[in-house]
Amino acid sequence: MSKFVTTTAIKNADVCEVEYKDTQNQVADHKLNVGWTTRTTLSRLHEAGEISQYQVDNFHKAVRAFFVAAVDYAFKKLPFKEPVLEHSQFIDFQQKMDCDVNDALYFVYRFSHLLPYGDPKEQDKLSDEFLDYQLMEEKDIPRSIWEQAVSRVSEQEVYHRMDKVWAHMATIKSPVTGMPKLPMLSKVAQLILTLPHSNADAERVFSMIVLNKTDTRNALALEGTLSSIMTIKMSGMEPNCFKYEPPAEVVKASKSAASSYNREHAAASNAGSECT
């Protein structure tokens, strides 16, 4: 939107409410963000008389139409109104005052098999924990945790990873009871933080399966060898597999299995030779 809509129009409304199609909220032709190279080329051609003012105006109309279509597409495809995203904002420490316990309860209702807090008494406890969370200040979390949570996008753009912050908050204990201060709320937050942002991981797994279960290895059982192969490859095991040293009992069992295999096949081979 910032390529063709005024900054004022964008700042004064929620992104989904900006009237970007209204020409009153759009910048003048010469301020359209078409890129420096395009802008200078357009000016050079116009000044040289190679293109007319009518063609310049038509170019600007086409640019506006393209930008509007791009924003239309974004609103159609991007999850601006996805309830999971809307209700998960409370895990951001800086946004907690703009949320309430209903945001946490949304996940309790949606993932009841993982968050068994459906009982009214449990929900009252969760509400109390949410209030305690809102009353917390940045200084209540050690500076070392904030430093560990820092993630830099650029020199100017810095944000804090909430998974690091919530990992600490799950360990905070009440000074009165000595029990965890936010046991239920931290479980809700941890569930939210493990939700995948896309299906990229699943697609990578499917690709890995295709590379392992090929036409020449089509008998790999889903619940057997293939599952074992996938578990090993997805585990992110360190060090690398070629540096892995199996435990002594595994080596011993492997040697025993190999010896048994060799004996059985040797016996079968001898029997075949006698028959011949």
BAVO-625436 format. One record per residue (C-alpha): residue in three letters; x negated, y negated, z. Coordinates in nm, 4 decimals. Example, Ala and Ser with C-alpha at 12.3 -4.5 7.8 and 13.67 -1.06 7.14 Angstrom:
+-----+----------+----------+----------+
| res |     east |    north |       up |
+-----+----------+----------+----------+
| ALA |  -1.2300 |   0.4500 |   0.7800 |
| SER |  -1.3670 |   0.1060 |   0.7140 |
+-----+----------+----------+----------+
END
This chain:
+-----+----------+----------+----------+
| res |     east |    north |       up |
+-----+----------+----------+----------+
| MET |   0.0000 |   0.0000 |   0.0000 |
| SER |  -0.2805 |  -0.2412 |   0.0810 |
| LYS |  -0.3766 |  -0.2401 |  -0.2880 |
| PHE |  -0.0613 |  -0.4281 |  -0.3860 |
| VAL |   0.1390 |  -0.5161 |  -0.0713 |
| THR |   0.0614 |  -0.8144 |   0.1514 |
| THR |  -0.1066 |  -0.7467 |   0.4844 |
| THR |   0.1729 |  -0.9311 |   0.6655 |
| ALA |   0.4410 |  -0.7022 |   0.5210 |
| ILE |   0.2448 |  -0.3944 |   0.6277 |
| LYS |   0.1696 |  -0.5183 |   0.9800 |
| ASN |   0.5232 |  -0.6345 |   1.0557 |
| ALA |   0.6918 |  -0.2983 |   1.0022 |
| ASP |   0.6478 |   0.0726 |   1.0565 |
| VAL |   0.4694 |   0.2230 |   0.7578 |
| CYS |   0.7842 |   0.4102 |   0.6549 |
| GLU |   0.9907 |   0.0918 |   0.6711 |
| VAL |   0.7718 |  -0.1375 |   0.4587 |
| GLU |   0.9660 |  -0.2834 |   0.1653 |
| TYR |   0.6823 |  -0.2218 |  -0.0787 |
| LYS |   0.9091 |  -0.2343 |  -0.3863 |
| ASP |   1.0191 |  -0.5894 |  -0.3058 |
| THR |   0.8096 |  -0.8227 |  -0.5215 |
| GLN |   0.8276 |  -1.0824 |  -0.2429 |
| ASN |   0.6087 |  -0.8515 |  -0.0346 |
| GLN |   0.3585 |  -0.7892 |  -0.3133 |
| VAL |   0.0406 |  -0.9849 |  -0.3827 |
| ALA |  -0.0125 |  -1.2003 |  -0.6922 |
| ASP |  -0.1468 |  -1.0414 |  -1.0118 |
| HIS |  -0.5002 |  -1.1691 |  -0.9625 |
| LYS |  -0.5100 |  -1.0133 |  -0.6129 |
| LEU |  -0.4074 |  -0.6635 |  -0.7175 |
| ASN |  -0.6779 |  -0.4214 |  -0.6052 |
| VAL |  -0.7743 |  -0.2651 |  -0.9382 |
| GLY |  -1.1459 |  -0.2445 |  -0.8654 |
| TRP |  -1.4250 |  -0.4912 |  -0.9343 |
| THR |  -1.5301 |  -0.3377 |  -1.2681 |
| THR |  -1.1748 |  -0.3356 |  -1.4032 |
| ARG |  -1.1073 |  -0.6905 |  -1.2858 |
| THR |  -1.4240 |  -0.8358 |  -1.4419 |
| THR |  -1.3710 |  -0.6427 |  -1.7662 |
| LEU |  -1.0136 |  -0.7680 |  -1.7898 |
| SER |  -1.1263 |  -1.1278 |  -1.7360 |
| ARG |  -1.4091 |  -1.0957 |  -1.9892 |
| LEU |  -1.1833 |  -0.9535 |  -2.2599 |
| HIS |  -0.9184 |  -1.2205 |  -2.1992 |
| GLU |  -1.1677 |  -1.5056 |  -2.2050 |
| ALA |  -1.3218 |  -1.3687 |  -2.5234 |
| GLY |  -0.9805 |  -1.3618 |  -2.6875 |
| GLU |  -0.9892 |  -0.9860 |  -2.7418 |
| ILE |  -0.6662 |  -0.9403 |  -2.5454 |
| SER |  -0.3743 |  -1.1800 |  -2.5041 |
| GLN |  -0.2104 |  -1.3086 |  -2.1875 |
| TYR |   0.0888 |  -1.0915 |  -2.2758 |
| GLN |  -0.1344 |  -0.7820 |  -2.2672 |
| VAL |  -0.2871 |  -0.8919 |  -1.9363 |
| ASP |   0.0622 |  -0.9329 |  -1.7878 |
| ASN |   0.1674 |  -0.5915 |  -1.9178 |
| PHE |  -0.1455 |  -0.4407 |  -1.7607 |
| HIS |  -0.0527 |  -0.5881 |  -1.4233 |
| LYS |   0.3048 |  -0.4584 |  -1.4558 |
| ALA |   0.1720 |  -0.1103 |  -1.5290 |
| VAL |  -0.0617 |  -0.1291 |  -1.2286 |
| ARG |   0.2274 |  -0.2240 |  -0.9993 |
| ALA |   0.4401 |   0.0587 |  -1.1389 |
| PHE |   0.1540 |   0.3035 |  -1.0788 |
| PHE |   0.1011 |   0.1885 |  -0.7182 |
| VAL |   0.4741 |   0.2077 |  -0.6431 |
| ALA |   0.4913 |   0.5594 |  -0.7911 |
| ALA |   0.1872 |   0.6621 |  -0.5853 |
| VAL |   0.3478 |   0.5414 |  -0.2609 |
| ASP |   0.6780 |   0.7110 |  -0.3567 |
| TYR |   0.4870 |   1.0358 |  -0.4060 |
| ALA |   0.3067 |   0.9967 |  -0.0736 |
| PHE |   0.6332 |   0.9477 |   0.1163 |
| LYS |   0.7821 |   1.2490 |  -0.0574 |
| LYS |   0.4876 |   1.4811 |   0.0115 |
| LEU |   0.3281 |   1.3643 |   0.3377 |
| PRO |   0.4835 |   1.4633 |   0.6741 |
| PHE |   0.5546 |   1.1121 |   0.8059 |
| LYS |   0.8683 |   1.2310 |   0.9852 |
| GLU |   0.7410 |   1.5729 |   1.0875 |
| PRO |   0.8692 |   1.6232 |   1.4464 |
| VAL |   0.5591 |   1.8204 |   1.5491 |
| LEU |   0.3402 |   1.5213 |   1.4665 |
| GLU |   0.5785 |   1.2708 |   1.6216 |
| HIS |   0.6095 |   1.4601 |   1.9509 |
| SER |   0.2407 |   1.5512 |   1.9767 |
| GLN |   0.1219 |   1.1905 |   2.0165 |
| PHE |   0.1284 |   1.2172 |   2.3960 |
| ILE |  -0.1935 |   1.4213 |   2.3960 |
| ASP |  -0.3763 |   1.1041 |   2.2892 |
| PHE |  -0.4755 |   0.9454 |   2.6190 |
| GLN |  -0.4398 |   0.5972 |   2.4693 |
| GLN |  -0.0810 |   0.6595 |   2.3558 |
| LYS |   0.0568 |   0.8372 |   2.6623 |
| MET |   0.2516 |   0.5328 |   2.7856 |
| ASP |   0.4479 |   0.5228 |   2.4597 |
| CYS |   0.5740 |   0.8794 |   2.5151 |
| ASP |   0.7836 |   1.0673 |   2.7702 |
| VAL |   0.8320 |   1.4212 |   2.8981 |
| ASN |   1.0804 |   1.4977 |   2.6185 |
| ASP |   0.7853 |   1.5054 |   2.3797 |
| ALA |   0.6288 |   1.7868 |   2.5837 |
| LEU |   0.9655 |   1.9638 |   2.6216 |
| TYR |   1.0020 |   1.9702 |   2.2429 |
| PHE |   0.7163 |   2.2199 |   2.2315 |
| VAL |   0.8526 |   2.4148 |   2.5296 |
| TYR |   1.1780 |   2.4713 |   2.3382 |
| ARG |   1.0088 |   2.5369 |   2.0046 |
| PHE |   0.7423 |   2.7759 |   2.1376 |
| SER |   0.9328 |   2.9309 |   2.4280 |
| HIS |   0.7510 |   3.2642 |   2.3845 |
| LEU |   0.4198 |   3.0884 |   2.4519 |
| LEU |   0.5408 |   2.8249 |   2.6994 |
| PRO |   0.7806 |   2.9983 |   2.9421 |
| TYR |   0.8985 |   2.6783 |   3.1081 |
| GLY |   1.2651 |   2.6959 |   3.0149 |
| ASP |   1.3877 |   2.7150 |   3.3750 |
| PRO |   1.5167 |   2.3768 |   3.5043 |
| LYS |   1.2841 |   2.3947 |   3.8054 |
| GLU |   0.9866 |   2.4518 |   3.5745 |
| GLN |   1.0938 |   2.1572 |   3.3626 |
| ASP |   1.1151 |   1.9379 |   3.6731 |
| LYS |   0.7564 |   2.0354 |   3.7568 |
| LEU |   0.6520 |   1.9558 |   3.4013 |
| SER |   0.8209 |   1.6157 |   3.4315 |
| ASP |   0.6256 |   1.5456 |   3.7510 |
| GLU |   0.3016 |   1.6452 |   3.5808 |
| PHE |   0.3793 |   1.4168 |   3.2883 |
| LEU |   0.4288 |   1.1250 |   3.5258 |
| ASP |   0.0971 |   1.2054 |   3.6982 |
| TYR |  -0.0671 |   1.2100 |   3.3557 |
| GLN |   0.0768 |   0.8704 |   3.2640 |
| LEU |  -0.0493 |   0.7237 |   3.5928 |
| MET |  -0.4037 |   0.8385 |   3.5211 |
| GLU |  -0.6604 |   0.5806 |   3.4107 |
| GLU |  -0.9682 |   0.6217 |   3.1953 |
| LYS |  -1.1920 |   0.5960 |   3.5005 |
| ASP |  -1.0236 |   0.9081 |   3.6430 |
| ILE |  -1.2060 |   1.1050 |   3.3744 |
| PRO |  -1.5868 |   1.1121 |   3.4115 |
| ARG |  -1.7843 |   0.8969 |   3.1694 |
| SER |  -1.9800 |   1.2090 |   3.0660 |
| ILE |  -1.6568 |   1.3646 |   2.9335 |
| TRP |  -1.5745 |   1.0548 |   2.7285 |
| GLU |  -1.9288 |   1.0554 |   2.5897 |
| GLN |  -1.9028 |   1.4225 |   2.4934 |
| ALA |  -1.5700 |   1.3532 |   2.3247 |
| VAL |  -1.7015 |   1.0700 |   2.1040 |
| SER |  -1.6761 |   1.1338 |   1.7313 |
| ARG |  -1.8008 |   0.8756 |   1.4832 |
| VAL |  -1.6409 |   0.8319 |   1.1433 |
| SER |  -1.8669 |   0.5342 |   1.0742 |
| GLU |  -2.0600 |   0.2721 |   1.2678 |
| GLN |  -1.7425 |   0.0751 |   1.3279 |
| GLU |  -1.4868 |   0.3571 |   1.3490 |
| VAL |  -1.5144 |   0.5696 |   1.6619 |
| TYR |  -1.2550 |   0.7936 |   1.8229 |
| HIS |  -1.2462 |   1.0502 |   2.1031 |
| ARG |  -1.1710 |   1.4172 |   2.0537 |
| MET |  -0.8740 |   1.4982 |   2.2722 |
| ASP |  -0.9603 |   1.8687 |   2.2858 |
| LYS |  -1.2682 |   1.7763 |   2.4896 |
| VAL |  -1.0651 |   1.5483 |   2.7146 |
| TRP |  -0.7878 |   1.8032 |   2.7750 |
| ALA |  -1.0405 |   2.0782 |   2.8416 |
| HIS |  -1.1524 |   1.8670 |   3.1360 |
| MET |  -0.8027 |   1.7655 |   3.2468 |
| ALA |  -0.7051 |   2.1324 |   3.2693 |
| THR |  -0.9699 |   2.1666 |   3.5428 |
| ILE |  -0.8648 |   1.8622 |   3.7499 |
| LYS |  -0.7337 |   1.9644 |   4.0918 |
| SER |  -0.4976 |   1.7871 |   4.3276 |
| PRO |  -0.6829 |   1.6374 |   4.6262 |
| VAL |  -0.3874 |   1.7396 |   4.8474 |
| THR |  -0.3270 |   2.1024 |   4.7503 |
| GLY |  -0.6545 |   2.1900 |   4.5826 |
| MET |  -0.4514 |   2.3444 |   4.2965 |
| PRO |  -0.4702 |   2.2379 |   3.9292 |
| LYS |  -0.3073 |   1.8987 |   3.8849 |
| LEU |  -0.1687 |   1.9485 |   3.5318 |
| PRO |  -0.1407 |   2.3273 |   3.4842 |
| MET |   0.1736 |   2.3275 |   3.2711 |
| LEU |   0.1140 |   2.0080 |   3.0754 |
| SER |  -0.2417 |   2.1138 |   2.9900 |
| LYS |  -0.1037 |   2.4417 |   2.8494 |
| VAL |   0.1340 |   2.2447 |   2.6270 |
| ALA |  -0.1496 |   2.0161 |   2.5147 |
| GLN |  -0.3812 |   2.3084 |   2.4412 |
| LEU |  -0.1120 |   2.4734 |   2.2304 |
| ILE |  -0.0693 |   2.1534 |   2.0290 |
| LEU |  -0.4449 |   2.1222 |   1.9794 |
| THR |  -0.4622 |   2.4751 |   1.8347 |
| LEU |  -0.1918 |   2.4176 |   1.5726 |
| PRO |  -0.3562 |   2.4303 |   1.2276 |
| HIS |  -0.3535 |   2.1079 |   1.0269 |
| SER |  -0.3221 |   2.2964 |   0.6973 |
| ASN |  -0.3142 |   2.6453 |   0.5495 |
| ALA |  -0.6783 |   2.6206 |   0.4357 |
| ASP |  -0.7972 |   2.8774 |   0.6912 |
| ALA |  -0.5305 |   3.1269 |   0.5865 |
| GLU |  -0.6200 |   3.0784 |   0.2201 |
| ARG |  -0.9871 |   3.1437 |   0.2995 |
| VAL |  -0.8877 |   3.4687 |   0.4718 |
| PHE |  -0.6839 |   3.5789 |   0.1691 |
| SER |  -0.9795 |   3.5042 |  -0.0576 |
| MET |  -1.2070 |   3.7051 |   0.1718 |
| ILE |  -0.9666 |   4.0014 |   0.1598 |
| VAL |  -0.9657 |   3.9953 |  -0.2220 |
| LEU |  -1.3472 |   3.9966 |  -0.2237 |
| ASN |  -1.3560 |   4.3005 |   0.0062 |
| LYS |  -1.0600 |   4.5085 |  -0.1107 |
| THR |  -1.1463 |   4.5385 |  -0.4785 |
| ASP |  -1.0378 |   4.7810 |  -0.7515 |
| THR |  -1.3351 |   5.0018 |  -0.6676 |
| ARG |  -1.2652 |   4.9817 |  -0.2925 |
| ASN |  -0.8861 |   5.0036 |  -0.3037 |
| ALA |  -0.8537 |   5.2621 |  -0.0247 |
| LEU |  -0.9584 |   5.0290 |   0.2586 |
| ALA |  -0.6860 |   5.0635 |   0.5217 |
| LEU |  -0.5269 |   4.7383 |   0.6384 |
| GLU |  -0.5222 |   4.8561 |   1.0011 |
| GLY |  -0.8556 |   5.0329 |   0.9728 |
| THR |  -1.1786 |   4.9543 |   0.7887 |
| LEU |  -1.0504 |   4.6378 |   0.6198 |
| SER |  -0.9314 |   4.4983 |   0.9514 |
| SER |  -1.2717 |   4.5720 |   1.1089 |
| ILE |  -1.4587 |   4.4082 |   0.8198 |
| MET |  -1.2388 |   4.0972 |   0.8401 |
| THR |  -1.2789 |   4.0753 |   1.2186 |
| ILE |  -1.6573 |   4.0780 |   1.1881 |
| LYS |  -1.6679 |   3.8262 |   0.9037 |
| MET |  -1.4250 |   3.5874 |   1.0721 |
| SER |  -1.5840 |   3.6014 |   1.4151 |
| GLY |  -1.8543 |   3.3497 |   1.3281 |
| MET |  -2.0972 |   3.5770 |   1.5074 |
| GLU |  -2.4295 |   3.4247 |   1.6051 |
| PRO |  -2.6974 |   3.5084 |   1.5208 |
| ASN |  -2.6325 |   3.6077 |   1.1591 |
| CYS |  -2.5293 |   3.9673 |   1.0972 |
| PHE |  -2.8661 |   4.0608 |   0.9469 |
| LYS |  -3.0301 |   3.9586 |   1.2754 |
| TYR |  -2.7806 |   4.1503 |   1.4882 |
| GLU |  -2.9241 |   4.4219 |   1.7108 |
| PRO |  -2.6600 |   4.6749 |   1.8178 |
| PRO |  -2.6568 |   4.7989 |   2.1783 |
| ALA |  -2.8486 |   5.1193 |   2.2573 |
| GLU |  -2.5275 |   5.3188 |   2.3137 |
| VAL |  -2.4000 |   5.2187 |   1.9686 |
| VAL |  -2.7275 |   5.3288 |   1.8059 |
| LYS |  -2.7142 |   5.6601 |   1.9960 |
| ALA |  -2.3519 |   5.7217 |   1.8926 |
| SER |  -2.4349 |   5.6338 |   1.5307 |
| LYS |  -2.7266 |   5.8803 |   1.5240 |
| SER |  -2.5056 |   6.1499 |   1.6730 |
| ALA |  -2.2354 |   6.0847 |   1.4130 |
| ALA |  -2.4940 |   6.0910 |   1.1313 |
| SER |  -2.6386 |   6.4219 |   1.2561 |
| SER |  -2.2924 |   6.5790 |   1.2744 |
| TYR |  -2.2136 |   6.4547 |   0.9231 |
| ASN |  -2.5396 |   6.5944 |   0.7829 |
| ARG |  -2.4872 |   6.9353 |   0.9467 |
| GLU |  -2.1320 |   6.9686 |   0.8172 |
| HIS |  -2.2281 |   6.8717 |   0.4641 |
| ALA |  -2.5362 |   7.0942 |   0.4699 |
| ALA |  -2.3167 |   7.3895 |   0.5671 |
| ALA |  -2.0690 |   7.3088 |   0.2920 |
| SER |  -2.3524 |   7.2771 |   0.0398 |
| ASN |  -2.5008 |   7.6166 |   0.1391 |
| ALA |  -2.1621 |   7.7818 |   0.1133 |
| GLY |  -2.1202 |   7.6419 |  -0.2367 |
| SER |  -2.4612 |   7.7723 |  -0.3427 |
| GLU |  -2.3810 |   8.1273 |  -0.2190 |
| CYS |  -2.0564 |   8.1301 |  -0.4132 |
| THR |  -2.2434 |   8.0286 |  -0.7278 |
+-----+----------+----------+----------+
END
